[in-house]
Amino acid sequence: SGGQKKRVSLASALITPSNVLILDEPTNHLDDETIEWLEEFLNKFNGALVMVTHDRFFLDNITNRIFELHDGKLYSYTGNYSSFLEKKAERLERENADERKRKSLIKKELAWIKRGVKARGTKQKARIERFEDLKSKKHITEDPKLNIDIKSSRIGKKVININNISKNFENKIIIRNFSYNILNNDRIGVIGPNGCGKSTLMNILSGKIQPDSGSVDMGETVRIGYYRQETPSMNLNQRVIEYIKDTSGYINTESGEKINASAILENFLFDPSVQWTPLEKLSGGERRRLYLLKVLMGYPNLLLLDEPTNDLDIETLTILEDYLQNFTGAVVAVSHDRYFLDKIVNKIFAFEGGGKISQYTSNYSYFRQMQKEKQSKLSKTGDRKAPVKKVHLQGREKKLKFTYKEQLEFSKIDDIIENLENVISKKEHEIEEASSDYILLEKLTAEKNELDKKLDKEINRWTYLNELNEKIQQNNK
């Protein structure tokens, strides 16, 4: 698999005697266990390490200095990724303050010049020169932001029912007797070692391949958007805008607008000067971003994402994560990016060997914590030969418990929902009262829609916390 090839290449670099390691996206295509091993290796490495990576957990755990390349300048920050975010915010605040001061000075100097002061003396000449210098200084411009504003299709209650499916390849069991009914608000993360069958599962869900036994029943309203790990072959002589127009010349946005292909591309950071560029001139990350746009232009309500974070920059990832959190449909994502999984998913499908896929209602960090605790307990009982991947099958069940944050959230969420319901009720009364004032009515309706979204989000969270609480109660009996 792609991940296995990457491990061979990485092993070749690591076993070469050196005092400087240069790694370009070392965690791409690696499974979570290999990434954790690599973190441990690099933290013990007696030399200098320079790496390019978008893996934010990895950056946090490994680095003690961050270089940011932006707009032709290289900025240096001491500390890890979390520290970088704080220090960058401080730098931007200082730059914005300097920019406000520069604009204020220009305004004053321009007023002085407009009064018609003659530039005869040395002071006057110096002042005019200062004005010209202030004007010529490069001012701060807002970087364009990726804007994912694409309408999704309505989704019904039935999404995909997976009924006891199995799949073998060359006498190797990949998936064995797996069943699950995907719900229309599910956020599922699929994890497991390289080559275990994660992409095979995604291909079965998308209908690209069929299971050897069992069935996959899809709901009538389901529209799948499948973002594959390997970008489908492109005609590299084709131009950017032609590639998009092959799907459609326009899209409908969530805000109700209809925009053309050129505007769509600008939203995805392909400005007009790039839109007539042949695809062969694009970087790997730009091609992945263009491919993501093509997938979303199909108005999907079920997103199948196979390693979506590979080759995307951190800013694009952050915006994609925000989009997925508010996506009105189901998401199934294969990913090694622990930060991404923690932010997006509320369920885990874990490949645990022998074709077994286990289901967990949790984010990635809580799942991994449970696995490590099980393995630790297994080691203490003397069963040191048991592999990590089979802990769920062989180890004794560790008592589940809420994290401190979850416990606090669980204790307050009923009150939060009740308060939201009360506010919505008041807002509905205000809407009735304002039935003849169309401007006010539009404003109140928009406010109510936002409150409804918040309520839906809290109810989904309430469901997750209560399911987790039930499991805790059962396991602790």
N, C-alpha and C positions, 0 to 999 in steps of 0.2 A: 504494500500500500504506500501512498505518499508519505505517511508518517514513518513507516519503516525505512524508506530510502533516506529520509531526513535524519533519522537516528544514526544510520551508517556514516553519513557525511559528517555529522556532529562528532561522533566517536573518533573519526580520523583526525579532526582538529584537536580534540581534547587529549589524545594519547601522544601527540607530537610534543617533545620537550620544548618548553617556551617560558619566557617571563612576561610576555604580553599576549593576551588573547583578544582577537577582534571578531565579534560575532554579529551577524546581520540577521535579525529576526530569528533568534535561536529556538524560540518556543513554538513557531509555526509548525503545525502538523504533529506536535508531540502530545501524548496523552498526559493526564494529570499526574500520574505516578512518576513518569519520566521527568516532568517539569520539576516536581518536588526533589527528585534525586539530583537534577542539574543545579537547583538552588543550593543544595547542601554542598555539592562539589565546588561550585564557584565561590561560596563563602569561605571555603578552606583553601582556595587557590592562592599560592604564594607568589603573586605577581600582579601586574596591572590588567584591568579588564576594560575594554571599550566596546559598547554594543549599541546597536539600533534595535529598538523593540517598541511595540505598542501594548505589550502585556503589562498592565498597571500593577497587578499583584507582584509580578516578577520584579518590576522596577522598585517597588516598595521594599521588597525583601533583600535585594542585592546591592543597590547603588548607594554611594555616598556623595555623588555629584551628578548633576544633570546639566547637559548642554542643550539649549533650545535654539534651533536654527529658524529664524523668522525674518522675512522681508530683507534678505541679504545680510542680516546681522546674526552673530552668534552670542547668546547670553549664557552666562555660567551661574549656576546656583549650587550652593553646598546643601547636602542632605539628600533624602530619598524623594520619591514621587509626591508623597503627601506634603512634604516640606516645600517642594517645587511649586505646588499649586498655591500655597500661602504666599510664598515670596514673589511669584509672578503677579498675583493680585495686588501686592504692595507696589511692585514696579509699575504696573499699569495705572494705579492710582496716582503715583508721583508724576508719570508722564502726562496724565490728563490734567493734573494741577499746573504743570509747566505749560501745557498747551493753552489752558484758560488764561494764564498770565501773559503768554505771548500775544494772544488775540486782544487782550485788554490794552497792552502796550501799543499794538498796531493801531487800535482805535484812537488812542490819545495822540499818537504821532501824526496820524492822518488828519485829525481835527486841527492840529497845529499848522500843518502844511496848507490846509484849505483856508486858513485865516490869511494866507498870502504873505507870510513872513519871507522877506528876501534873504536869499542864501549868500550874504556877503561876507559875514564874519566866519572865523574858524569854527565857532560853536555851532552856528547854524548849519554849516557844511557837514560837520560831524553828526549832527542830529539827523540830517537827511540820509546820510550814509547808514546810520543805525536803523532808520526806517526801512531802507532797501534791504538791509541785512536780515531784519526780522521777517520781511515778506518772503525772502528767498529761502528761509529755513524750511526744511521739509516738515509739513504739519502731519499730525497723526490722523490716519484714515481708518475707519472701521473696516476690518476684514469682512469680505462677504461670507455669509453663513449658509451652510447647506439647509435647504428648506424642503422638508418632505411633507408636502401638502397634496396628497392624492387620495381621492375618495375610495373607500372600501365598499364591497357589496354587502347587502344584508345577509345575515347568516341565520339559519333556523336552529332548532334544538338539536337535531341529529347532524353530527359532523362526520366522524368516521367510527364505525364499530369494528374493532379488531377481534376476530373470533378464532381463538386457538390456532394461530398460524405457526408453521414450522418451515425452516429453510436450511438446506444442506448445500455445500459446495465441495466437490471432490471428496466425498465421504466425511467431510468435517461438518459437525453440527454448528450452524451459525445462530439460528433462532429455534427455540423448542417450546411449543405449546404456549404461546404468548397471547393473552387476551387483554383488551382494555377498550373502553368507550371514551373517545376524545370528546370533551365538553366544549361548548362554544366560547368559553372564557379561559380555557386552559393555557398555561404557560409552562411548557414541559422542556426540561433540559435532558439531553441524551448523552451519557458519558460511558467510558470504558476504554480498555487498552487499544492501541493501534491494531488494525486488522481483525477486530472482534466481530464486526458486522454492523456498525452504526450506520454507515452509508447504505448498506443493504436494506436495513429497516426503512430508511427514508425513501429508497427506490420502490419498496413495496407499498408504502403509504401513498406515494405519488402515482402508482399504477405503472411505473416504468418496467418493473418485473413482477412476476406472480409468485406467491408462496407455494411450496410443494404440497402443503395441506392447509386446511383452514380457509377462512375467507376474510376479505376486507370490504365492508359495506359502507358506501359513501352517501351522505345526505344529498337531497336534490338541489339544495341551494348552495352547495359548497363550490367555491372557486379557488383552486390551489395556485399559490405562487411558490415555485420551487427554486430556491437559490442554491445552486449546487457548489460543491467544494472546488471542482474544476470548472472554470468558465467554458461554456460550450464554444466550439470552434467559430471564429469570426473571419469574415472576409477582410483581411487587413488592408486591402486597397479601398474598401468602402469608407466613406466619410462619416464622422460622428453623427451628424444630423440625419443622414440617410439610414444609419443603423437604427435610430429611434423611430423614424418614420415608417420603417418596416412593420412596427407594431401599431402605431397610430400617429396621426398628424396633430392630435390634440388630446388633452385629458380634462376630466372634471375634478375639481378640487373639493376638499371637505367644506370649504367656505362657500361653495356654490358657483364658483367661477369656471369658465371654460377657457383654457389657455393653450396656445399653439406649441409646436415642438421646440421652437427656439427658446421660448420662455421657460418651458419645462427644463431644458438643458441648463439655462442660467440658474434656475433654482438648485440644480445639482452641481453648481460651480464650474460649468463649461461655458465661458463667456463667448460672445459672438465670434471673436477672433480665433477660437479653438474649434468651433462647431463644423467648420469645413476642412478640418485636419483629417488626414487618413488615420485609421485606427492603429496602424503600425507605429505611429509617432507617439502614441499614448504610453504612459508608464503602466506597470502592472496594477498599481493601486487605482489609477484612473479608469482602466478597463473594468476592474471589479465594481467601481462606483457606477459606471455606465450600465453594466449588467444588472446591478441592483435596481436601477431606474427602470430598466426594461421589464423586470419581474413585477415591480409594483404597478406598472402601467396596465397590467391585466386586471386591476381592481380585485385583488384576492381577498378572501375572508378567512383563509387558512394558509398561514405561512410556514413552509418547510425550509429551514435554514441550515445548511450543512457547512459548518465552520465559517460563519458570516464575518468574523472579525479578522480573518487572514487578509493581509495587504490593505486594510483600511487604516487611515490615520486616527489618532485618538479623538480629535475633534469630530470627525465623521461618526466614529463609534458612539460618542456621547449623544449626538443628535439621533442616531438610529435607536439607541436605547430609550430615549424619551418617546420616540415615535411608537416603539413596540409596547411601552407601558400604557399608552393610550389607544392602542390598536383595537378596533371593535371586531374582534375575531379571535381565533385560536392560533397559538404559535408553538411549533415543535422545533427545537434548535439543538443540533449537534455542535458542541463547542468545548475547546480546552481552555477558554478564557474564563478564569474563575471570577474575575470582577464582573464580566458580562453576565454570567450565570447568576451571581448573587443579586444583581440588579433587576433581572428579568423574570426568572423562573420561580414557580411555587411548587413544582413537582419534579422529581428526578426519575428517569428510567436508567438503571445501572446494569450494564452487561457484566455478569459475575462468573463467567466461565461455563462451558458445556452447553451454550445456547440459552442459558437462563437469564431473563431480564426481570429484575426486581423493581418495584415501584416504591417511592418514598415521597411523602408530602412534606417537603422542606426545600430550602434553597441549598446551594452547593456547600457553603461553609458548614452549615449544621449537619448535612449528610456526611461530609468528610470527618467532622469531629466525632460523629457516632462510629464511623468505620475505624478510626484510630483508637478510640476507647475500647472497641471490641477486640482489636488486634492486640492491644496492650494487655487486656485481661487474659487473652488466649496465651500470650507469652508467659504470663505469670503462673499459669496453671501447668506450664511445661510443654505445651503443644507448640514448640517453636518451628516445626516444619510446615505448619498450616500457612498457605499463601494468603496474602492480603485479599486477593480477588475472591476468596471463598469464605471470608469471615462471616458473611451474612448466612451462609449455608451451615457452617460448622460451629461457629462461636455461640456461647451463651448470650442471650439477649441482655444488652446493657439497658439499665433503666433510662427511659426517655425523660427529658425535662425541658422546660422552657428556658431560653436564654433570659438574662435579666431584662433586656429590652422587650422581648416578647411577653414576659410576665407583666411588665408595666403596661404594655399595650393592651393585653388581654383584660386587665382590671379596669381599663378606661373605655374600651371600645363600645360597650353598650350605651354609655352616656353620650359618647360622640355621635352615635347613630341617632339616638333619641333627640339630641339637640339639632342635628341636621334636619330630621323629619319635622321638628317644630318650626325651624326657619323656613323650610319649603312650604309648610302649611300657611304661614304668614304671607309668604311671597305669592301664593296662589290667591289669597284674599286680596292682596294689593292689585293683582292682575285683574280680578273681577271688578274692583273699584275703578280701575283706570281704563275700562273697556272703550271709552270714547276718545281717550287721549292716545293717538297712535304712536307718537314719539316715545312717550313714557311706557306705553305697552310693549314696544319693541325692546326697550332697555330692560324692563322687568322680566320679560320672557327670556332674554339672553342670560340674565342673572340666575333665573330658575334652572335653565339648562345646565349651567355650570355647577349649580348645587346638586342637580340630579346625578351628574357625572361623579361628583365627590361621594355622594351617597352610595352609588353602585360600587365604587372602589372600596369604600369602608365595609360594605356588605360582603364583598369578595374576601376581604381580609378577615372579617368576622368568621366566615365559613372556614377559612384555612386554620385560624387559631382554635376554633372549636373542634375541628377534626383532629388537630394535633393534641388538644386537651383530652379528647376521648381516647386516643392512642396511649397517652401518658397514663390515664386512669387504668386502662386495661393492662398495660405492661407492668404497672406498679402494684397490681393486686397480689 
